[in-house]
Amino acid sequence: MSLDPSLIEDPYEFQKLLGFEIEDWSEDYARFRLPITDKLGNRYGIPHGGVYATLIDTVMGFAACYTGDPETRRLAMTLSLNVNYLAQPKGTVLIAEGRRTGGGRKSVFAEASIIDDTGVTVATGTGVFRYRST
């Protein structure tokens, strides 16, 4: 894994609130990391489903928007998001990986998975995104 430091954007407020960070970003691929903390828990003490949905949405969007040039940012908005909740995490860190799977000039398709640091797959998802005009 390698991440060009010039591509790392300042965290936005919601990202700061949840605490996830980008670990890797390249053509058609992105990877984020999120330590599991009590503030992410639902009433059962496990990460809230919205945490998984946010990670899946974000990592797919980044995978779809890579340009490799910090001066040329590409942004996309989510048109459709599907999340499958598969298991409870056993570890202490969530790792989300997203991949662009297709698309064209204006719309793009992606898929993502979230595992924990013990290798348990906790969620998967797919999405459709539309590139925003600048």
SEDREN-281153 format. One line per field, with one value per atom (N, C-alpha, C): residue number from 1; residue in three letters; atom name; x, y, z. Coordinates in Angstrom, 2 decimals. Example, Ala and Ser with C-alpha at 12.3 -4.5 7.8 and 13.67 -1.06 7.14 Angstrom:
<vexlos>
nr = (1 1 1 2 2 2) .
rest = (ALA ALA ALA SER SER SER) .
atom = (N CA C N CA C) .
x = (13.19 12.30 13.20 12.85 13.67 12.90) .
y = (-5.69 -4.50 -3.30 -2.25 -1.06 0.03) .
z = (7.80 7.80 7.80 7.08 7.14 7.87) .
</vexlos>
This chain:
<vexlos>
nr = (1 1 1 2 2 2 3 3 3 4 4 4 5 5 5 6 6 6 7 7 7 8 8 8 9 9 9 10 10 10 11 11 11 12 12 12 13 13 13 14 14 14 15 15 15 16 16 16 17 17 17 18 18 18 19 19 19 20 20 20 21 21 21 22 22 22 23 23 23 24 24 24 25 25 25 26 26 26 27 27 27 28 28 28 29 29 29 30 30 30 31 31 31 32 32 32 33 33 33 34 34 34 35 35 35 36 36 36 37 37 37 38 38 38 39 39 39 40 40 40 41 41 41 42 42 42 43 43 43 44 44 44 45 45 45 46 46 46 47 47 47 48 48 48 49 49 49 50 50 50 51 51 51 52 52 52 53 53 53 54 54 54 55 55 55 56 56 56 57 57 57 58 58 58 59 59 59 60 60 60 61 61 61 62 62 62 63 63 63 64 64 64 65 65 65 66 66 66 67 67 67 68 68 68 69 69 69 70 70 70 71 71 71 72 72 72 73 73 73 74 74 74 75 75 75 76 76 76 77 77 77 78 78 78 79 79 79 80 80 80 81 81 81 82 82 82 83 83 83 84 84 84 85 85 85 86 86 86 87 87 87 88 88 88 89 89 89 90 90 90 91 91 91 92 92 92 93 93 93 94 94 94 95 95 95 96 96 96 97 97 97 98 98 98 99 99 99 100 100 100 101 101 101 102 102 102 103 103 103 104 104 104 105 105 105 106 106 106 107 107 107 108 108 108 109 109 109 110 110 110 111 111 111 112 112 112 113 113 113 114 114 114 115 115 115 116 116 116 117 117 117 118 118 118 119 119 119 120 120 120 121 121 121 122 122 122 123 123 123 124 124 124 125 125 125 126 126 126 127 127 127 128 128 128 129 129 129 130 130 130 131 131 131 132 132 132 133 133 133 134 134 134) .
rest = (MET MET MET SER SER SER LEU LEU LEU ASP ASP ASP PRO PRO PRO SER SER SER LEU LEU LEU ILE ILE ILE GLU GLU GLU ASP ASP ASP PRO PRO PRO TYR TYR TYR GLU GLU GLU PHE PHE PHE GLN GLN GLN LYS LYS LYS LEU LEU LEU LEU LEU LEU GLY GLY GLY PHE PHE PHE GLU GLU GLU ILE ILE ILE GLU GLU GLU ASP ASP ASP TRP TRP TRP SER SER SER GLU GLU GLU ASP ASP ASP TYR TYR TYR ALA ALA ALA ARG ARG ARG PHE PHE PHE ARG ARG ARG LEU LEU LEU PRO PRO PRO ILE ILE ILE THR THR THR ASP ASP ASP LYS LYS LYS LEU LEU LEU GLY GLY GLY ASN ASN ASN ARG ARG ARG TYR TYR TYR GLY GLY GLY ILE ILE ILE PRO PRO PRO HIS HIS HIS GLY GLY GLY GLY GLY GLY VAL VAL VAL TYR TYR TYR ALA ALA ALA THR THR THR LEU LEU LEU ILE ILE ILE ASP ASP ASP THR THR THR VAL VAL VAL MET MET MET GLY GLY GLY PHE PHE PHE ALA ALA ALA ALA ALA ALA CYS CYS CYS TYR TYR TYR THR THR THR GLY GLY GLY ASP ASP ASP PRO PRO PRO GLU GLU GLU THR THR THR ARG ARG ARG ARG ARG ARG LEU LEU LEU ALA ALA ALA MET MET MET THR THR THR LEU LEU LEU SER SER SER LEU LEU LEU ASN ASN ASN VAL VAL VAL ASN ASN ASN TYR TYR TYR LEU LEU LEU ALA ALA ALA GLN GLN GLN PRO PRO PRO LYS LYS LYS GLY GLY GLY THR THR THR VAL VAL VAL LEU LEU LEU ILE ILE ILE ALA ALA ALA GLU GLU GLU GLY GLY GLY ARG ARG ARG ARG ARG ARG THR THR THR GLY GLY GLY GLY GLY GLY GLY GLY GLY ARG ARG ARG LYS LYS LYS SER SER SER VAL VAL VAL PHE PHE PHE ALA ALA ALA GLU GLU GLU ALA ALA ALA SER SER SER ILE ILE ILE ILE ILE ILE ASP ASP ASP ASP ASP ASP THR THR THR GLY GLY GLY VAL VAL VAL THR THR THR VAL VAL VAL ALA ALA ALA THR THR THR GLY GLY GLY THR THR THR GLY GLY GLY VAL VAL VAL PHE PHE PHE ARG ARG ARG TYR TYR TYR ARG ARG ARG SER SER SER THR THR THR) .
atom = (N CA C N CA C N CA C N CA C N CA C N CA C N CA C N CA C N CA C N CA C N CA C N CA C N CA C N CA C N CA C N CA C N CA C N CA C N CA C N CA C N CA C N CA C N CA C N CA C N CA C N CA C N CA C N CA C N CA C N CA C N CA C N CA C N CA C N CA C N CA C N CA C N CA C N CA C N CA C N CA C N CA C N CA C N CA C N CA C N CA C N CA C N CA C N CA C N CA C N CA C N CA C N CA C N CA C N CA C N CA C N CA C N CA C N CA C N CA C N CA C N CA C N CA C N CA C N CA C N CA C N CA C N CA C N CA C N CA C N CA C N CA C N CA C N CA C N CA C N CA C N CA C N CA C N CA C N CA C N CA C N CA C N CA C N CA C N CA C N CA C N CA C N CA C N CA C N CA C N CA C N CA C N CA C N CA C N CA C N CA C N CA C N CA C N CA C N CA C N CA C N CA C N CA C N CA C N CA C N CA C N CA C N CA C N CA C N CA C N CA C N CA C N CA C N CA C N CA C N CA C N CA C N CA C N CA C N CA C N CA C N CA C N CA C N CA C N CA C N CA C N CA C N CA C N CA C N CA C N CA C N CA C N CA C N CA C N CA C) .
x = (0.83 0.00 0.87 0.49 1.18 0.17 0.36 -0.55 0.29 0.13 0.84 0.33 1.18 0.74 0.09 0.43 -0.16 -1.63 -2.10 -3.49 -4.41 -3.84 -4.65 -5.31 -6.63 -7.40 -7.61 -7.80 -8.13 -9.45 -9.56 -10.83 -11.97 -13.12 -14.32 -14.95 -15.90 -16.41 -17.01 -17.79 -18.39 -17.31 -16.31 -15.18 -14.46 -14.26 -13.64 -14.50 -15.81 -16.72 -16.62 -16.62 -16.54 -15.11 -14.14 -12.74 -12.07 -12.65 -11.99 -10.92 -9.92 -8.80 -8.53 -8.08 -7.71 -6.34 -6.22 -4.96 -4.32 -5.17 -4.65 -5.65 -5.14 -6.00 -5.24 -5.80 -5.17 -6.28 -5.88 -6.84 -7.88 -9.15 -10.28 -10.27 -9.54 -9.41 -9.24 -9.83 -9.60 -9.73 -9.04 -9.07 -9.08 -10.03 -10.15 -10.04 -9.68 -9.51 -10.26 -10.96 -11.72 -11.59 -10.90 -10.88 -12.29 -12.66 -13.97 -13.91 -14.75 -14.82 -16.26 -16.43 -17.77 -18.71 -18.20 -19.08 -19.73 -19.22 -19.79 -20.90 -21.10 -21.99 -23.47 -24.25 -25.70 -26.13 -27.39 -27.85 -27.40 -26.85 -26.32 -24.81 -24.21 -22.78 -21.91 -22.53 -21.75 -21.87 -20.96 -21.05 -22.42 -22.95 -24.25 -24.17 -25.26 -25.29 -24.98 -25.30 -24.98 -23.49 -22.71 -21.25 -20.78 -21.30 -20.93 -21.37 -22.60 -23.12 -22.26 -21.86 -21.00 -19.66 -19.04 -17.74 -17.85 -18.88 -19.07 -19.31 -20.18 -20.47 -19.20 -18.48 -17.30 -16.18 -15.89 -14.78 -15.07 -16.34 -16.68 -16.57 -17.03 -16.94 -15.50 -14.62 -13.21 -12.62 -12.94 -12.44 -12.85 -14.05 -14.55 -13.95 -13.40 -12.99 -11.48 -10.70 -9.24 -8.79 -7.94 -7.34 -5.81 -5.23 -3.78 -3.12 -3.93 -3.41 -4.11 -3.35 -3.99 -4.61 -4.22 -4.78 -6.05 -6.32 -7.50 -8.35 -9.27 -10.16 -11.42 -11.86 -13.12 -14.05 -15.28 -16.27 -17.46 -18.13 -19.31 -20.38 -21.62 -22.72 -23.34 -23.82 -24.39 -25.81 -26.06 -27.40 -28.11 -27.35 -27.92 -26.88 -27.34 -26.44 -27.13 -26.49 -27.01 -25.98 -26.44 -25.54 -26.07 -25.17 -25.48 -24.74 -25.47 -24.89 -24.72 -23.48 -23.20 -22.83 -22.08 -21.59 -21.21 -21.06 -20.54 -19.02 -18.38 -16.91 -16.41 -15.28 -14.62 -13.40 -12.87 -11.65 -11.91 -10.92 -10.97 -10.89 -10.74 -10.60 -11.44 -12.12 -12.84 -11.98 -11.90 -11.12 -12.06 -12.27 -13.18 -12.37 -12.70 -12.06 -13.14 -12.89 -13.83 -13.15 -13.93 -13.41 -14.44 -13.95 -14.79 -14.93 -16.17 -16.40 -16.86 -17.19 -17.64 -18.20 -18.76 -19.35 -18.82 -19.17 -18.78 -18.37 -18.73 -18.31 -19.02 -20.28 -21.05 -21.42 -21.60 -22.00 -20.98 -20.91 -19.92 -20.51 -20.07 -20.51 -19.35 -19.66 -18.61 -19.13 -18.18 -18.50 -17.53 -17.94 -17.08 -17.31 -16.31 -16.45 -15.78 -16.28 -15.67 -15.32 -14.05 -13.61 -13.10 -12.96 -12.30 -10.85 -10.09 -8.67 -8.40 -9.44 -9.27 -9.64 -10.14 -10.50 -11.97 -12.80 -14.25 -14.85 -15.57 -16.29 -17.59 -17.72 -18.90 -19.97 -19.58 -20.56 -19.99 -20.91 -20.54 -21.56 -21.24 -22.19 -21.86 -22.83 -22.66 -23.26 -22.83 -23.36 -23.24 -24.06 -24.02 -23.81 -22.90 -22.52 -22.55 -22.85 -22.79 -21.70 -20.81 -19.78 -20.40 -19.90 -20.38 -19.60 -20.29 -19.59 -18.99 -17.81 -17.12 -17.40) .
y = (-1.19 0.00 1.24 2.18 3.45 4.55 5.64 6.77 8.02 8.69 9.94 10.97 11.46 12.41 13.67 14.06 15.27 15.08 13.82 13.55 13.57 13.53 13.48 14.84 14.80 16.02 16.19 17.43 17.66 16.97 16.34 15.68 16.68 16.29 17.13 16.83 17.66 17.59 16.24 15.64 14.34 13.26 13.35 12.42 12.56 13.79 14.01 13.40 13.58 13.06 11.53 10.84 9.38 8.88 9.56 9.20 8.32 8.18 7.33 8.11 7.36 7.95 7.14 7.83 7.16 6.50 5.27 4.53 4.34 4.18 3.94 4.48 5.00 5.57 5.53 4.85 4.74 4.55 4.36 4.22 3.15 3.54 2.64 1.94 2.45 1.78 2.80 2.49 3.29 2.37 2.75 1.98 2.96 2.74 3.56 2.68 3.30 2.61 3.39 2.65 3.28 2.45 2.97 2.28 2.22 1.08 0.92 1.52 2.52 3.18 3.13 3.39 3.37 4.36 5.50 6.52 6.05 4.96 4.44 3.41 3.06 1.97 2.30 1.27 1.38 0.96 0.75 0.42 -0.95 -1.78 -3.10 -3.05 -1.87 -1.73 -2.14 -2.41 -2.72 -1.53 -1.41 -0.26 -0.16 1.03 1.33 1.04 0.55 0.27 1.48 2.67 3.89 4.12 3.60 3.69 2.88 1.66 0.83 1.48 2.00 2.64 3.83 4.62 5.79 5.37 4.36 3.89 3.34 2.54 1.95 3.04 3.99 5.09 5.91 6.22 7.08 6.38 5.14 4.45 4.20 3.92 3.75 5.07 6.15 7.46 7.86 7.60 7.91 7.03 5.74 4.86 5.35 5.90 6.38 7.72 8.46 9.84 10.06 9.03 9.20 9.84 10.85 11.45 11.34 11.19 11.14 12.50 13.55 14.92 15.76 16.22 16.99 18.30 18.79 20.03 19.78 18.53 18.17 17.22 17.79 16.98 16.63 15.40 14.95 14.62 15.05 14.79 14.06 13.26 12.54 12.56 12.43 12.31 10.92 10.41 9.07 9.09 8.22 8.06 6.86 5.83 4.61 3.96 3.45 2.81 1.58 0.44 -0.81 -1.34 -1.69 -2.20 -3.54 -4.50 -5.81 -5.95 -6.14 -6.31 -7.81 -8.26 -9.68 -10.26 -9.52 -10.08 -8.95 -9.31 -8.36 -8.41 -7.26 -7.29 -8.00 -8.68 -9.35 -8.55 -7.71 -6.97 -5.57 -4.71 -3.35 -2.28 -2.69 -1.74 -2.23 -1.29 -1.57 -1.11 -1.94 -1.63 -1.72 -0.60 -0.54 -0.42 -1.26 -1.21 -1.01 -0.08 0.19 0.08 -0.37 -0.51 0.01 0.78 1.20 -0.01 -0.34 -1.54 -1.25 0.00 0.34 1.74 2.06 3.38 4.08 5.33 6.11 7.51 8.43 9.83 10.53 10.19 10.90 10.05 8.76 7.89 6.79 6.27 5.25 4.26 3.01 1.93 1.49 1.08 0.66 -0.40 -1.11 -2.07 -1.89 -2.35 -2.19 -3.33 -3.52 -4.46 -3.86 -4.28 -3.88 -5.16 -5.25 -6.33 -5.70 -6.51 -6.00 -6.50 -6.10 -6.45 -7.91 -8.71 -10.15 -10.89 -10.16 -10.77 -11.07 -10.75 -10.98 -9.96 -10.43 -9.53 -9.13 -7.84 -7.37 -6.74 -6.23 -5.61 -5.52 -5.51 -5.27 -4.30 -3.75 -2.83 -2.54 -1.94 -1.47 -0.08 0.66 2.00 2.50 3.48 4.20 5.66 6.30 7.69 8.48 9.77 10.69 11.70 11.85 12.87 14.25 15.07 16.45 17.32 18.24 19.18 20.28 20.72 21.73 23.12) .
z = (0.00 0.00 0.00 -0.83 -0.82 -1.09 -0.41 -0.57 -0.73 -1.85 -2.09 -1.08 -0.17 0.85 0.29 -0.94 -1.51 -1.87 -1.92 -2.25 -1.04 0.16 1.37 1.60 1.68 1.91 3.41 3.84 5.24 5.55 6.71 7.05 7.14 6.63 6.76 8.11 8.54 9.91 10.28 9.39 9.70 9.81 8.97 9.04 10.38 10.83 12.15 13.25 13.14 14.15 14.27 13.14 13.17 13.43 12.84 13.10 12.07 10.86 9.86 9.10 8.62 7.87 6.62 5.58 4.35 4.53 4.05 4.12 2.76 1.74 0.41 -0.59 -1.70 -2.74 -4.05 -5.02 -6.32 -7.37 -8.60 -9.70 -9.36 -9.29 -9.06 -7.70 -6.72 -5.42 -4.30 -3.14 -1.93 -0.72 0.35 1.59 2.76 3.68 4.89 6.12 7.24 8.51 9.58 10.45 11.52 12.79 13.82 15.11 15.70 16.24 16.86 18.26 18.49 19.80 20.31 21.58 22.18 21.51 21.05 20.46 19.15 18.55 17.31 17.57 18.83 19.16 19.10 18.84 18.93 20.34 20.57 21.92 22.38 21.47 21.85 22.08 21.84 22.05 20.89 19.73 18.52 17.57 16.60 15.70 15.03 15.01 14.40 12.90 12.33 10.90 10.04 10.54 9.80 9.65 10.58 10.48 9.28 9.15 8.00 6.69 6.68 5.46 5.07 6.06 5.79 5.22 5.83 5.33 3.91 3.67 2.34 1.30 1.60 0.70 0.40 1.44 1.29 0.53 0.88 0.23 -1.25 -1.59 -3.00 -3.75 -3.12 -3.77 -4.04 -3.08 -3.29 -4.40 -4.41 -5.46 -6.84 -6.94 -8.22 -8.63 -7.68 -7.95 -8.00 -7.98 -8.01 -9.32 -9.21 -10.41 -10.38 -9.20 -9.08 -9.06 -9.18 -9.22 -8.14 -7.12 -6.05 -6.53 -7.69 -8.23 -9.03 -9.35 -10.14 -9.32 -8.55 -7.73 -8.51 -8.33 -8.91 -7.75 -7.85 -6.81 -7.42 -6.59 -7.06 -5.97 -6.39 -5.43 -5.58 -4.47 -4.44 -5.01 -5.97 -6.53 -5.92 -5.62 -5.06 -4.15 -3.01 -2.05 -1.47 -1.58 -1.01 -0.02 1.18 2.22 2.71 2.84 3.40 4.72 5.79 7.11 7.35 7.55 7.55 8.90 9.72 10.98 11.93 13.19 14.17 14.14 14.30 14.34 15.59 15.44 16.57 17.02 16.11 16.39 16.91 16.72 17.25 16.17 14.91 13.80 12.63 11.96 10.72 9.56 8.52 7.33 6.13 5.46 4.31 3.03 2.06 0.74 -0.31 -1.22 -2.29 -3.64 -4.63 -5.99 -6.99 -7.94 -9.07 -9.96 -10.35 -11.15 -12.57 -12.86 -14.21 -14.25 -15.39 -15.55 -16.78 -16.86 -18.02 -17.66 -18.54 -18.39 -17.24 -16.97 -15.94 -14.74 -14.93 -13.83 -13.65 -12.42 -12.11 -11.11 -11.20 -10.33 -9.46 -8.23 -7.31 -6.35 -5.73 -4.69 -3.54 -2.36 -1.18 -0.20 0.65 1.75 2.98 4.13 5.40 6.15 6.54 7.41 8.70 9.73 10.92 10.91 11.90 11.92 12.25 12.47 12.63 11.35 10.34 9.07 8.90 9.88 9.77 8.80 7.79 6.89 7.58 7.86 8.61 7.72 6.55 5.66 4.24 3.28 1.88 1.31 0.16 -0.46 -1.90 -2.58 -3.94 -4.04 -5.05 -5.22 -6.64 -6.93 -8.20 -7.87 -8.58 -8.30 -9.60 -9.47 -10.62 -10.34 -11.32 -11.18 -11.15 -10.26 -10.16 -11.13 -11.77 -12.63 -11.75 -12.12 -11.30 -11.77) .
</vexlos>
